[in-house]
Amino acid sequence: MKKVLTNSTALLIFLVFLWGASWPIYKMALPFTPPLLFSGMRAIIGGLILGLILIKRLDKINWRENWRLYCISSLFNTILFFGIQTVGLNYLPGGLFSILVYFQPVLLGIFAWIWLGESMTPIKIIGLLIGFFGIVIVSIDGLTFHVSVIGVVLGLVTAVCWAFGVIYVKKVSHRLDAYWMVSIQSIIGGVVLLGGGAIFEDWYNIVWNSKYIFGLSFGAIFGIPLAYIIYYRLMNEGEASKVGAFTFLVPIIAVFLGAAFLNEPITYMLMIGLVMVGISIFIVNYRGKKELISFRKMNNKIKESI
């Protein structure tokens, strides 16, 4: 038991670091590539790599029955999420943009209450309010320092699209294999993004230097296949609440890595907003002992029925 706990904790720390490091890494690569071509290429390559890993599970795709579900999921989780995220990173420092995007877990609490009938306790309401005011502080701070309004809007729209995507996946998860869903939605969405990039952007604008190749490789290898394999393994081990609670570390890592390697500014207001968003995510995702035991029992029943 202790070994499983240690392994899951180590995987969780590694996953959170991957997510946090991705923002400054993508920000570093974007000056050398058009955004749609970059997001499309990393999505397609990442989806294909994951598909090769899953090749022995081809029977779980069920394309004829589920193609509509794959396409809708790719719209929210790849086309809109990856596309808007990559465009938005051109307008804001990676750390600031990650704070706006990681307002998603707070939005997810609201959407899950509205569409999935999940409970909305007074504690969760307090958490949502703290997160809302944290985002207001971060946005005002960014605008005070003449940060792009477009970038702030794109960051929040990315969070909304991501939240909608997660809600949709939750609603249809009993009909799809989680790993194949990631692979196929990445491939479909990547093709659409690459097609859009081919029409509206220019391939000649890609500068094939070490920073661009590193950013593309990181996204295609670590950002999609490895990150999602770890993520769903933790879900299957009943670590959903722990993943949710640790999510608040992602923008913190992104802010400090951005400051260390890209000279992105850290202000007092940014830190206050960051702390408020972190507290909010923790409160919204926190499960008390009774609720956690109930969650694990439900998770075990689902696994037994599969």
ABEGO torsion letter per residue (X at the ends): XAAAAAAAAAAAAAAAAAAAAAAAAAAAAAAABBAAAAAAAAAAAAAAAAAAAAAAAAAAAGAAAAAAAAAAAAAAAAAAAAAAAAAAAAABBAAAAAAAAAAAAAAAAAAAAAAAGBBBBAAAAAAAAAAAAAAAAAAAAAAAAGBBAAAAAAAAAAAAAAAAAAAAAAAAAAABBAAAAAAAAAAAAAAAAAAAAAAABBAAABBBBAAAAAAAAAAAAAAAAAAAAAAAAAAAAGAAAAAAAAAAAAAAAAAAAAAAAAGBBBBAAAAAAAAAAAAAAAAAABBBAAAAAAAAAAAAAAAAAX
